[in-house]
Amino acid sequence: MNDPISIKGLPWFLKIIAAVIGAIFALTLSGDIDMEGRIKITKGVIIKFTISVAISLYGGAAYIEYYQLSHYSHPAQGAVMLVFAVFGLLFIGIIYQSIRLMEGKKPSELIAEVKSAFVAIFK
């Protein structure tokens, strides 16, 4: 039988919203969303978004369970998942840039990219 949607699913919905917002913020930090709010949907962006949401949901849930934070409110748990989404994709970006350095990318090019990203964020 199909169960109707109930208010019991609201906490998970709030956590998923936090994970999606974190993933969008992470895409902004990675430069995939420009300062005008435009995004070019590519396979890479879809993969980054999916990985960020997965890290947020699974990593955040594991962190909440391991440190027994389930007694905190659902918005507080959503904030944990938001942090996991942003820093999870940041960690993946660091690994990606490290691989690019090993492939022959110059450190000056990497520094210029990071500098331009920070200028765009704080502009």
Order of alpha helices (4+ residues) and beta strands (2+ residues): alpha-alpha-alpha-alpha-alpha
